[in-house]
Amino acid sequence: MSLDDMLLFGAAVVVAAALAARLGSRLGLPSLLLFLGLGIALEVVGVRMTDAGLAHALGFAALVFILAEGGLTTRWVDIRGSLTVAGLLATVGVGTSIGLVALFCHRALGIDWPNAVLIGAITAPTDSAAVFSVLRGLPLPARVRAVLEGESGLNDAPIVLLVAAATAWSLGELPEAGPAALAGTIILELAGGIAFGAVIGYLGVRLLRSVALPASGLYPLTIMAVVVLAYGLGVVAHVSGFAAVYVAAVLLGNGHLPHRNATRSFAEGVGWIAQIGLFVMLGMLASPERLTWRMVGEGLLIGTVLTFVVRPISVAVCATWFKVPWREQAFIAWAGLRGAVPIIMATVPLAAGAPGAETIFEEVLVFVVVFTLLQAPSLPWVARVLGITGDDSGADIEVEVAPLDRAQADFMTIRVPEASRLHGVTIKELGLPKFTVVAVIMRDGRPISPVPLDRICEGDELMVVVPARQRDAVEHLFGAIGRGGRLARWAEEGDDGD
């Protein structure tokens, strides 16, 4: 294909995928599966992906951007109390899943140990693209969402090593180090990736907060470049690049940087492009004509055991120690969505020419499609049945910040959503610091020049000019009043006095 043909084909695929996403939202179907179906349809009509090695490389690249989008849109205040459980699920939970699935495949299906372990490793990880896209629309407790998102963001790191080791075993190349050494390597690479991502993310925040870039569009572009830099440097340093990406993105997303809303919108758009390209490509790599009833049956059996037996055991092993209520454990077990990651991992043995790799790829594809169709649409119903939906706290404000370089001040746009407890609070009751001014209130599309006794209403957009050194304090103040009402400021000042 010429470059012009590639541009035409790519644009047509993206437009078709966008329409498919709209159709999926109306029908209650996961849009990611529709992208996969689009890729399979292209494969059927002759537009095929035959290079498993290229698919593997492009899949890893897409995962970088998907993890970046997830990290940039994750609130630190929501996940910090759940990182231990998420980390255990990404390590101990993964190990438990691999062991139990491998045991079932060997004993019940008669698969040799190397391929049984390989299947266990490929099917163990939850998928960040599926988790981020599906859960963000559900009114879940912050802890539940944080556990699922943190797990999906961190479990790619150990899985890459485990799938590579299992692939080598299936090829008869036994690793020189034993299982204990492999586990130690995984822990070191995961810890190193987390530390590396934290350093890159911290330096990126310091840089972007100290430099006023000449155009607002440079902020999201630079932030995304810093995240990709964390991945690349992590790989060069032989630590987990995926862990580095997610941690760096979380720090950047919570670093109170200018133009955060624009950055998140940009990251969301990049994430959608990555997801569309990834699932369409994987669909083009599939070969439906190779499917046999035996493959379909084994894929469904493996998925059934993993979903209804192995996943609940893995969650219980990791979450019971932290006294996570059984209702939340049940939802976490059911919401462990598998999507692109298991399919991408199935390309590793396929690219290496491992025996039985084509059968494993097709079985994983069947398992992912069927059980994502089963689990994803049912999540709202399951959450209601388990009684974990709803949130009594006020809706949080949305803050956009743009630097005013010469005045050493920032221009903040604060959006007041429905259910915010800022509603009814007067400008005077905000108790803003010196030289901080609510310059304009946009209400129903009309600008209002506020006076101290004017009340804030739901749906307002407040244009606030604040000295740069006071920005964090002012944002914290608006957030506290938005969640706790007009008395929140006095309560916090009383706590500081104690």
Disulfide bonds with the S-S distance in Angstrom:
none
